[in-house]
Amino acid sequence: MNILPMQYFLKVVNEKSISRAAEQLHITQQALSGHMNALEKELGCTLFLRRPCFQLTYAGQVFYDYAGRFDRLYRSMQTQFHDIAMDDRGELRIGITPMRGRYLLPHLLEEYRTLHPNICIRITESTNEDLLNQLLEKRIELFIANIPEEIPLITTMPFLEEEPYLYIPIALLSPEKQQQMGRGDFSPLAACPFLLSESGSKSRILIDSFFEKHNIIPHVALISKSTEILLDLCLTGKGACFCTKQMADKIFAGKDISHLLCIPINMRLMIRLAILKNIYISRPLQDFIDLCLQKKGL
């Protein structure tokens, strides 16, 4: 048995469809079905049920686990020999959310380029959830995000702490309410319009815990995935928003923010590096990880 039928099988399982897998693999559905039939004949077992809907059999689940391990080992071997053959040429694939990349990567990549001038760095910008899936599918090698310390199949390393702040246009609060806020009483926020990230996002979960801690039911004026939009609207007086100090400093650079209150909320976001467990780590990837850990906190 060679590795190709295993990789085809993994794609079929991940897509839950032979036709979709064939399209992704750029082969015909008939050819892929032939590979799957040959695989089942070689193993002497039915690996999945085609109808009424795709479903792995017990034998299929066992084979899926083995095939996944073989595939990870094979890719690690390919990477290691690619390192040997290419003599520090190739590609480093990094995933990060757009705003975090905006303030983090310029500092890191400038120095990294001096170490590996021949490495092409491919940046993938997306949500934390999508980047985690891309890492598990080996479409990226590393991602930088606010993620838990323990994730199955993933090795994480603490990188830096981000400090969220509350940004409020002064015009939205009377002098008396501003004094209340200065004393740590956040009750005036109940009447303040808020510009918030989407429910369920990592930052929104933290913000919601802040509201719960201070018994505030927020008046939500606007919801957006874009931190830049939220801060720009806050700057024009449309409402209050939350943002980490690092990101806000980047977006507000060169702008007059004297009309905004900037209030720490005494919470922290731990940003971690994440890679797959039990893989060969190429020299370019290891050097990037080492550089990040040397620059903790930037």
Stockholm file with secondary structure:
# STOCKHOLM 1.0

chainA/1-298         MNILPMQYFLKVVNEKSISRAAEQLHITQQALSGHMNALEKELGCTLFLRRPCFQLTYAGQVFYDYAGRFDRLYRSMQTQFHDIAMDDRGELRIGITPMRGRYLLPHLLEEYRTLHPNICIRITESTNEDLLNQLLEKRIELFIANIPEEIPLITTMPFLEEEPYLYIPIALLSPEKQQQMGRGDFSPLAACPFLLSESGSKSRILIDSFFEKHNIIPHVALISKSTEILLDLCLTGKGACFCTKQMADKIFAGKDISHLLCIPINMRLMIRLAILKNIYISRPLQDFIDLCLQKKGL
#=GR chainA/1-298 SS CCHHHHHHHHHHHHHTCHHHHHHHHTSCHHHHHHHHHHHHHHHTSCCEECSSSCEECHHHHHHHHHHHHHHHHHHHHHHHHHHHHHTSCEEEEEEECHHHHHHHHHHHHHHHHHHCTTEEEEEEECCHHHHHHHHHTTSCSEEEESCCSCBTTEEEEEEEEECEEEEEEGGGSCHHHHHHHHTTCCGGGGGSEEEECCTTSHHHHHHHHHHHHTTCCCEEEEECSCHHHHHHHHHTTSCBEEEEHHHHHHHTTTSCCTTEEEEECSCCEEEEEEEETTSCCCHHHHHHHHHHHHTTTC
#=GC SS_cons         CCHHHHHHHHHHHHHTCHHHHHHHHTSCHHHHHHHHHHHHHHHTSCCEECSSSCEECHHHHHHHHHHHHHHHHHHHHHHHHHHHHHTSCEEEEEEECHHHHHHHHHHHHHHHHHHCTTEEEEEEECCHHHHHHHHHTTSCSEEEESCCSCBTTEEEEEEEEECEEEEEEGGGSCHHHHHHHHTTCCGGGGGSEEEECCTTSHHHHHHHHHHHHTTCCCEEEEECSCHHHHHHHHHTTSCBEEEEHHHHHHHTTTSCCTTEEEEECSCCEEEEEEEETTSCCCHHHHHHHHHHHHTTTC
//
